[in-house]
């Protein structure tokens, strides 16, 4: 008998079997290609595509010559109202500087300038117009290598996040994800995970621009999202300080902890230092590229909070936490080397992108801004009405999870009847690096184990059966209890303690519920 024979709920990259509830699926389901001649390499693209004035086809490309005004390339009757789709547009060249527009039915997915490269969009249309469009603009000469549309099924769990957010895609690039769409994140490479984060606001009003430069020149370079929005800061020959200043975080509050982060790419210096601009947060950070290490300091720096994470393509995300010592504005000084006075060299440079200052003790995913602060709402995951799939008397709740931070708060994944008094849960606690499992029916039974780090992925299984409870972590049985204890009416799976509160913020690679109490051999295999 395989482990999956007793599965009632499974969330795993291989969890696509008849009769199973997908819940949160780390690997999305992509449907077949819906547009014909998606690479424009068929015998007669003009017979399949509807092209507006200024469009033509040649050698596997759709080419817009800029003379047609607002002119579209489209294909009709390929999508359905209410379904979600992934739209991929390959831009081979774009000689203009204005906006281009991507439509899904009547929904605008993007109205920004499409730089050379591959652009991915996700969307749902409620419009009965089921066409897919890509529009050019007058004077915008550009070439499209392909336009793909596929149905995108990412989750059977209900996902709520009222705002857009970002994730790292399978190519290692940062991309936008629409509201109420789960983020399947590939940060760090390898197998993806579902990303669940708290609400955060980027207080830097222009995250990809500088408010001023001092003895440096700024030019654009390819950024971590694949566009030409990175900032290459070259020194001038002045005998002075050399730096660029980020736009301000308009208000930080005295006594509050903030996390400052940015993306940096090695130029000509191995050691680079970045500073906060205001005495309201007095801190700085040294970045050493050869050792991929950081050293932060300053009177407001929170000890051991500095970090340096590989973001791919030579980029790193770097940052630290600090406590504001007064209320007011803060900027970041981004230097090619440091803020000492020296005679610069125009060939010396460092690259930057994506400044972020957010309230909280750790960094969350990048929040782009372009003129004002931007808030990303929290992620919420729930699934109700699944009582027929859960065995109240015995079973196993299994998760492969990592915390965003060891921040000493409760973060829970639960099976419940929708109340806080009748549930089974896996959670992080107010004790450092502690994993705890509980079963509640008014009173409660708890088992726990301290791992080396909850920020790393751990495989956790809680077996429940009256008189036979066990906690397994990373292939080993860590705690047991033989108390007679039962619960009933379980019908809800959620990333919280049920009905709300103690939301699970972290990363989830697998989440499974078995409707029998697995054997020790099976539990060892499941959690190894």
C-alpha positions as CSV (number, residue, x, y, z in Angstrom):
1,X,0.0,0.0,0.0
2,X,1.4,3.4,-1.0
3,X,1.2,6.4,1.3
4,X,-1.2,8.1,-1.1
5,X,-3.8,5.3,-0.7
6,X,-5.0,6.9,2.5
7,X,-4.7,10.6,1.5
8,X,-7.8,12.7,1.8
9,X,-6.1,16.0,1.2
10,X,-2.8,16.4,-0.5
11,X,-0.8,19.5,-1.4
12,X,2.4,18.5,-3.1
13,X,4.1,18.9,-6.5
14,X,3.0,15.4,-7.4
15,X,-0.4,15.7,-5.8
16,X,-2.7,15.5,-8.9
17,X,-4.6,12.3,-8.4
18,X,-8.4,11.7,-8.9
19,X,-10.5,12.3,-5.9
20,X,-7.9,14.3,-4.0
21,X,-8.2,17.9,-2.8
22,X,-5.4,20.0,-4.2
23,X,-5.6,22.7,-1.6
24,X,-2.4,24.8,-2.1
25,X,-0.4,23.5,-5.0
26,X,3.3,24.5,-5.2
27,X,3.5,23.5,-8.8
28,X,0.8,25.2,-10.9
29,X,-1.3,23.4,-13.5
30,X,-0.9,24.9,-16.9
31,X,-3.4,24.1,-19.6
32,X,-2.7,23.6,-23.3
33,X,-1.8,26.5,-25.6
34,X,-5.1,28.4,-26.4
35,X,-3.9,30.6,-29.2
36,X,-3.1,29.2,-32.6
37,X,0.2,30.1,-34.2
38,X,1.5,31.5,-30.9
39,X,5.0,31.9,-32.3
40,X,3.9,33.4,-35.6
41,X,5.8,30.6,-37.4
42,X,2.8,28.9,-39.1
43,X,2.3,29.0,-42.9
44,X,0.0,32.0,-42.9
45,X,-0.2,33.9,-39.5
46,X,-2.4,36.6,-41.1
47,X,-5.1,34.0,-41.7
48,X,-5.1,33.2,-38.0
49,X,-4.4,36.5,-36.3
50,X,-6.4,39.7,-36.6
51,X,-3.8,42.5,-37.1
52,X,-4.6,46.2,-37.0
53,X,-3.1,48.9,-39.1
54,X,0.7,48.8,-39.0
55,X,1.1,45.1,-38.1
56,X,2.7,42.5,-40.3
57,X,4.3,39.1,-40.0
58,X,7.8,38.0,-41.1
59,X,10.2,35.2,-40.2
60,X,8.3,34.1,-37.1
61,X,7.7,37.6,-35.8
62,X,4.8,40.0,-35.5
63,X,6.0,43.4,-36.3
64,X,4.4,46.7,-35.6
65,X,5.8,49.6,-37.6
66,X,4.5,52.5,-35.4
67,X,2.2,54.0,-38.1
68,X,-1.1,52.6,-37.1
69,X,-1.9,54.7,-34.1
70,X,-3.6,52.7,-31.3
71,X,-3.5,49.4,-33.2
72,X,-4.1,45.9,-32.0
73,X,-3.0,42.3,-32.6
74,X,-5.6,39.8,-31.5
75,X,-7.2,36.4,-31.7
76,X,-10.8,35.8,-30.8
77,X,-12.8,33.2,-28.8
78,X,-9.8,31.7,-27.0
79,X,-10.7,32.3,-23.3
80,X,-13.7,32.0,-21.0
81,X,-15.2,34.4,-18.5
82,X,-14.2,33.8,-14.9
83,X,-11.2,31.5,-15.5
84,X,-7.6,32.5,-14.8
85,X,-4.9,32.6,-17.5
86,X,-1.2,33.0,-17.9
87,X,-0.2,35.3,-20.7
88,X,3.4,35.3,-21.9
89,X,4.6,37.9,-24.4
90,X,8.1,37.7,-25.9
91,X,9.3,41.2,-27.0
92,X,12.2,41.1,-29.4
93,X,12.7,44.8,-29.9
94,X,10.9,48.0,-28.9
95,X,12.2,51.3,-30.3
96,X,9.8,53.5,-28.6
97,X,9.6,54.7,-25.0
98,X,5.9,55.0,-24.4
99,X,3.4,52.5,-23.1
100,X,2.1,49.3,-24.7
101,X,-1.1,47.6,-23.6
102,X,-1.9,44.0,-22.9
103,X,-5.5,43.1,-22.7
104,X,-7.2,39.9,-21.6
105,X,-10.8,40.2,-22.8
106,X,-11.7,43.6,-21.5
107,X,-9.2,43.5,-18.6
108,X,-6.0,45.6,-18.9
109,X,-3.1,43.5,-17.6
110,X,-0.4,46.0,-18.3
111,X,-0.2,49.5,-19.8
112,X,3.6,50.1,-19.3
113,X,6.5,50.1,-21.7
114,X,7.4,46.6,-22.7
115,X,11.2,46.2,-22.6
116,X,13.0,43.6,-24.6
117,X,12.5,40.2,-22.9
118,X,9.8,37.9,-21.8
119,X,6.9,39.3,-19.9
120,X,4.4,37.2,-17.9
121,X,1.0,38.3,-16.8
122,X,-1.9,36.6,-15.0
123,X,-5.5,37.6,-15.3
124,X,-9.2,36.8,-15.0
125,X,-11.8,38.5,-17.2
126,X,-15.4,39.1,-16.3
127,X,-16.1,40.7,-19.6
128,X,-18.0,38.7,-22.2
129,X,-15.5,39.9,-24.7
130,X,-13.2,36.9,-24.9
131,X,-10.5,38.2,-27.2
132,X,-6.9,38.6,-26.3
133,X,-5.2,41.8,-27.5
134,X,-1.8,43.3,-27.6
135,X,-1.8,47.0,-28.6
136,X,0.9,49.1,-30.1
137,X,1.0,52.9,-29.9
138,X,1.7,55.5,-32.6
139,X,5.4,55.7,-33.2
140,X,6.2,52.6,-31.1
141,X,8.0,50.3,-33.4
142,X,8.4,46.9,-31.9
143,X,8.6,43.2,-32.6
144,X,6.9,40.3,-30.8
145,X,8.4,36.8,-31.0
146,X,5.4,35.0,-29.4
147,X,2.2,35.5,-27.6
148,X,1.0,32.6,-25.4
149,X,-2.2,32.1,-23.5
150,X,-2.8,29.1,-21.2
151,X,-5.3,28.4,-18.5
152,X,-3.6,28.6,-15.1
153,X,-4.9,26.5,-12.2
154,X,-2.9,27.3,-9.0
155,X,-5.0,26.4,-6.1
156,X,-8.2,24.8,-4.8
157,X,-7.8,26.6,-1.5
158,X,-9.5,30.0,-1.2
159,X,-6.8,32.7,-1.4
160,X,-7.5,36.2,-0.3
161,X,-5.1,39.1,-0.7
162,X,-6.8,42.3,-1.7
163,X,-3.7,43.8,-3.4
164,X,-1.2,42.7,-6.0
165,X,2.2,41.3,-4.8
166,X,5.5,40.0,-6.2
167,X,7.1,36.6,-6.4
168,X,10.3,35.1,-7.8
169,X,9.4,33.0,-10.9
170,X,10.9,29.8,-12.2
171,X,13.5,31.9,-14.2
172,X,14.6,33.7,-11.1
173,X,13.0,37.0,-12.0
174,X,10.7,39.1,-9.8
175,X,7.2,39.4,-11.3
176,X,3.9,40.8,-10.3
177,X,1.0,38.6,-9.2
178,X,-2.6,39.8,-9.2
179,X,-4.8,40.2,-6.1
180,X,-6.3,37.0,-4.7
181,X,-3.7,34.8,-6.6
182,X,-1.4,32.7,-4.6
183,X,2.3,33.2,-5.0
184,X,4.3,30.2,-6.1
185,X,7.7,31.4,-5.3
186,X,11.1,30.1,-6.5
187,X,13.4,32.2,-4.2
188,X,16.6,30.3,-3.7
189,X,16.0,28.0,-6.7
190,X,15.0,24.4,-6.7
191,X,11.4,23.3,-5.7
192,X,8.9,26.1,-5.4
193,X,6.9,27.0,-2.3
194,X,3.7,28.9,-1.5
195,X,4.6,32.3,0.0
196,X,2.3,33.6,2.8
197,X,3.2,37.0,4.2
198,X,1.8,39.7,6.6
199,X,0.7,43.1,5.4
200,X,3.6,45.4,4.8
201,X,4.0,48.9,3.3
202,X,7.1,50.1,1.3
203,X,7.6,53.6,2.7
204,X,10.1,54.6,-0.1
205,X,7.9,56.5,-2.6
206,X,10.0,55.7,-5.8
207,X,11.6,52.4,-5.2
208,X,13.5,52.2,-8.5
209,X,14.7,55.7,-8.9
210,X,17.0,58.3,-7.2
211,X,15.9,61.6,-5.9
212,X,19.4,63.1,-6.4
213,X,22.9,62.2,-7.3
214,X,26.1,63.6,-5.7
215,X,29.3,63.2,-7.8
216,X,28.0,60.1,-9.6
217,X,26.3,59.5,-12.9
218,X,23.3,57.1,-13.2
219,X,22.5,54.9,-16.1
220,X,20.1,52.0,-16.5
221,X,21.0,48.3,-16.4
222,X,19.0,45.1,-16.3
223,X,17.3,44.7,-12.9
224,X,16.1,41.6,-11.0
225,X,12.7,41.8,-12.7
226,X,14.4,41.5,-16.1
227,X,13.7,45.1,-17.2
228,X,16.1,48.0,-17.8
229,X,15.2,49.7,-14.5
230,X,18.4,48.9,-12.5
231,X,20.6,51.9,-11.6
232,X,24.3,51.8,-12.5
233,X,26.1,54.4,-10.4
234,X,29.5,55.5,-11.8
235,X,31.9,57.8,-9.9
236,X,32.9,61.1,-11.3
237,X,36.4,62.5,-11.0
238,X,35.5,64.8,-8.1
239,X,37.6,64.7,-4.9
240,X,34.5,64.3,-2.7
241,X,31.9,61.9,-1.6
242,X,30.1,59.9,-4.3
243,X,26.6,58.5,-3.9
244,X,23.0,58.5,-5.1
245,X,20.1,59.2,-2.7
246,X,16.9,57.1,-2.7
247,X,13.5,58.8,-2.4
248,X,12.5,59.3,1.2
249,X,10.5,57.1,3.4
250,X,8.4,60.1,4.5
251,X,7.7,59.1,8.1
252,X,9.3,56.6,10.4
253,X,8.1,56.6,14.1
254,X,10.3,57.0,17.1
255,X,10.9,53.6,18.8
256,X,9.6,51.5,15.9
257,X,11.6,48.8,14.2
258,X,12.0,49.0,10.4
259,X,13.7,46.8,7.9
260,X,15.7,48.5,5.2
261,X,16.5,46.4,2.1
262,X,17.7,46.9,-1.5
263,X,19.2,44.9,-4.4
264,X,22.8,45.3,-5.2
265,X,25.1,43.9,-7.9
266,X,28.9,43.9,-7.9
267,X,30.5,46.4,-10.2
268,X,34.2,47.2,-9.8
269,X,34.5,47.1,-6.0
270,X,34.4,44.0,-3.8
271,X,33.6,46.0,-0.7
272,X,30.7,48.5,-0.8
273,X,29.1,50.4,2.1
274,X,25.5,51.7,2.1
275,X,24.2,54.2,4.7
276,X,20.9,55.6,6.0
277,X,20.6,59.2,5.1
278,X,18.9,60.5,8.3
279,X,20.0,60.5,11.9
280,X,16.5,59.2,12.7
281,X,17.9,55.8,11.8
282,X,21.6,55.8,12.3
283,X,23.0,52.6,10.7
284,X,25.1,51.4,7.8
285,X,26.0,48.1,6.2
286,X,29.2,46.8,4.5
287,X,28.7,44.3,1.7
288,X,31.6,42.0,0.7
289,X,30.9,40.3,-2.6
290,X,33.8,37.8,-2.6
291,X,32.6,36.2,0.7
292,X,28.9,37.0,0.2
293,X,28.8,38.5,3.6
294,X,27.6,41.7,5.4
295,X,28.6,43.7,8.5
296,X,26.1,46.2,9.8
297,X,26.7,48.8,12.5
298,X,25.3,52.0,14.0
299,X,23.5,53.1,17.2
300,X,20.1,52.1,15.9
301,X,21.1,48.8,14.2
302,X,19.3,45.7,15.5
303,X,21.9,43.1,16.4
304,X,22.3,40.2,14.0
305,X,19.6,41.4,11.7
306,X,21.8,42.0,8.6
307,X,21.4,39.7,5.7
308,X,22.6,39.0,2.1
309,X,20.6,36.7,-0.2
310,X,21.5,35.6,-3.7
311,X,18.8,37.0,-6.0
312,X,20.3,35.5,-9.2
313,X,22.0,36.9,-12.2
314,X,24.7,38.5,-10.0
315,X,22.1,40.4,-7.9
316,X,21.8,40.2,-4.1
317,X,19.1,41.4,-1.8
318,X,20.8,43.0,1.2
319,X,19.4,44.7,4.3
320,X,19.1,45.1,8.1
321,X,16.7,46.1,10.8
322,X,17.0,49.2,12.9
323,X,15.0,51.1,15.5
324,X,14.1,54.7,14.7
325,X,15.3,57.1,17.4
326,X,12.9,59.9,16.4
327,X,10.0,60.6,14.0
328,X,10.6,61.9,10.5
329,X,11.9,61.0,7.0
330,X,14.7,58.6,6.0
331,X,16.5,58.0,2.7
332,X,19.3,55.6,1.8
333,X,22.7,56.7,0.5
334,X,23.7,54.3,-2.3
335,X,27.4,54.6,-3.0
336,X,29.7,53.0,-5.6
337,X,32.2,52.3,-2.8
338,X,31.6,54.3,0.5
339,X,31.1,57.9,1.7
340,X,34.7,58.7,2.3
341,X,36.2,61.6,0.4
342,X,38.3,60.5,-2.5
343,X,39.1,61.3,-6.1
344,X,36.7,59.2,-8.2
345,X,37.2,57.3,-11.3
346,X,34.5,57.3,-14.0
347,X,35.2,53.5,-14.7
348,X,34.3,52.6,-11.1
349,X,30.6,51.6,-10.4
350,X,28.1,49.6,-8.4
351,X,24.5,48.7,-9.4
352,X,21.4,49.0,-7.3
353,X,17.6,48.5,-7.6
354,X,14.5,48.1,-5.5
355,X,14.8,50.2,-2.3
356,X,12.4,49.2,0.5
357,X,11.8,50.5,4.0
358,X,9.1,48.6,5.8
359,X,7.9,48.5,9.4
360,X,8.8,45.1,10.9
361,X,11.7,43.1,12.2
362,X,12.4,41.2,8.9
363,X,12.2,41.9,5.2
364,X,9.3,40.7,3.1
365,X,8.9,40.4,-0.7
366,X,9.7,43.4,-2.8
367,X,6.9,46.0,-3.0
368,X,7.4,48.3,-6.1
369,X,6.4,52.0,-5.7
370,X,6.3,54.8,-8.3
371,X,5.2,58.0,-6.6
372,X,3.6,57.0,-3.3
373,X,3.9,54.4,-0.6
374,X,2.4,51.1,-1.5
375,X,0.8,48.5,0.8
376,X,0.7,44.8,0.1
377,X,-2.1,43.1,2.0
378,X,-1.6,39.9,4.0
379,X,-2.1,36.5,2.4
380,X,-5.0,34.4,3.7
381,X,-5.5,30.7,2.8
382,X,-8.7,28.8,3.8
383,X,-10.8,25.9,2.6
384,X,-14.2,25.2,4.2
385,X,-16.8,22.4,3.8
386,X,-14.3,19.5,3.6
387,X,-15.7,17.5,6.5
388,X,-16.3,14.4,4.3
389,X,-12.5,14.3,3.5
390,X,-11.3,14.3,7.1
391,X,-11.4,11.5,9.6
392,X,-12.1,13.0,13.1
393,X,-11.0,9.9,15.0
394,X,-7.6,9.3,13.4
395,X,-5.2,10.8,10.8
396,X,-2.1,12.7,10.1
397,X,-1.5,16.3,9.4
398,X,1.8,16.8,7.5
399,X,3.5,20.0,6.4
400,X,6.9,20.9,4.9
401,X,7.3,24.4,6.1
402,X,9.8,27.3,6.8
403,X,9.2,30.4,8.8
404,X,9.9,33.9,7.4
405,X,11.7,34.7,10.7
406,X,12.2,33.3,14.2
407,X,10.2,36.3,15.5
408,X,8.7,34.6,18.6
409,X,5.1,34.8,17.5
410,X,2.4,32.1,17.1
411,X,1.9,31.1,13.4
412,X,-0.5,28.2,12.8
413,X,-1.9,25.8,10.2
414,X,-5.1,24.2,11.4
415,X,-7.9,21.7,10.8
416,X,-11.0,22.8,12.7
417,X,-14.7,23.0,12.8
418,X,-14.4,26.7,12.3
419,X,-14.0,27.5,16.0
420,X,-11.0,28.0,18.2
421,X,-12.0,25.2,20.7
422,X,-12.1,22.2,18.3
423,X,-9.1,21.8,16.1
424,X,-5.8,20.1,15.2
425,X,-2.8,22.3,14.4
426,X,0.9,22.6,13.6
427,X,2.4,25.9,14.7
428,X,5.5,28.0,15.5
429,X,5.4,29.4,19.1
430,X,6.8,32.2,21.2
431,X,9.8,30.1,22.0
432,X,12.8,30.3,19.6
433,X,12.9,27.6,16.9
434,X,10.0,25.6,18.5
435,X,7.6,23.5,16.5
436,X,4.4,22.5,18.4
437,X,1.4,20.4,17.5
438,X,-1.9,20.5,19.3
439,X,-5.3,18.9,19.4
440,X,-8.1,20.8,21.2
441,X,-11.6,20.0,22.2
442,X,-12.1,22.6,25.0
443,X,-8.9,21.4,26.7
444,X,-5.9,20.5,24.7
445,X,-3.0,18.1,24.3
446,X,0.3,19.4,23.0
447,X,3.6,17.9,21.7
448,X,6.7,20.0,20.8
449,X,10.2,19.9,19.5
450,X,13.0,22.5,19.1
451,X,14.7,22.4,15.7
452,X,18.0,24.0,14.8
453,X,16.2,26.6,12.7
454,X,12.5,27.2,11.8
455,X,13.7,29.5,9.0
456,X,14.9,26.4,7.2
457,X,12.4,23.9,5.8
458,X,11.3,21.2,8.2
459,X,9.0,18.2,7.6
460,X,6.5,17.9,10.4
461,X,3.8,15.3,10.9
462,X,1.2,15.1,13.7
463,X,-0.5,11.7,14.1
464,X,-3.7,11.8,16.0
465,X,-5.6,8.8,17.4
466,X,-7.0,8.6,20.9
467,X,-4.4,7.1,23.1
468,X,-1.8,7.2,20.3
469,X,-0.5,10.7,19.5
470,X,3.0,11.4,18.0
471,X,5.0,14.2,16.6
472,X,7.5,13.4,13.8
473,X,10.1,15.9,12.6
474,X,12.6,15.3,9.8
475,X,12.4,11.5,9.8
476,X,12.4,11.0,13.6
477,X,9.6,10.5,16.2
478,X,10.2,13.4,18.6
479,X,7.4,13.2,21.1
480,X,4.4,10.9,22.0
481,X,1.3,10.9,24.2
482,X,-1.1,8.1,25.1
483,X,-3.9,10.2,26.6
484,X,-7.5,9.4,25.6
485,X,-8.5,12.5,23.7
486,X,-10.7,13.1,20.7
487,X,-12.1,15.9,18.5
488,X,-15.0,16.0,16.1
489,X,-16.6,18.0,13.3
490,X,-13.4,19.0,11.5
491,X,-14.3,20.6,8.2
492,X,-11.9,23.5,7.6
493,X,-8.3,23.8,6.6
494,X,-6.7,27.2,7.1
495,X,-3.4,29.1,7.6
496,X,-4.6,30.4,10.9
497,X,-5.7,29.2,14.4
498,X,-9.4,29.2,13.3
499,X,-11.6,31.1,12.9
500,X,-8.8,33.8,12.7
501,X,-5.7,35.0,14.3
502,X,-2.2,33.7,14.6
503,X,-2.0,33.5,10.8
504,X,0.7,31.3,9.3
505,X,3.2,33.5,7.6
506,X,5.9,31.4,6.0
507,X,6.7,29.1,3.1
508,X,4.9,25.8,2.3
509,X,6.3,23.2,0.0
510,X,3.8,20.4,1.0
511,X,0.6,20.2,3.1
512,X,-1.1,16.9,3.4
513,X,-3.9,15.4,5.5
514,X,-4.2,11.6,5.8
515,X,-7.4,9.9,7.0
516,X,-5.7,7.1,8.8
517,X,-3.0,7.1,11.5
518,X,0.0,6.1,9.5
519,X,2.5,3.5,10.7
520,X,5.9,4.5,12.1
521,X,7.5,3.3,8.9
522,X,5.2,5.4,6.8
523,X,5.7,8.5,9.0
524,X,9.5,8.1,8.9
525,X,9.4,7.9,5.1
526,X,6.9,10.9,4.9
527,X,9.1,13.2,7.0
528,X,12.5,12.2,5.7
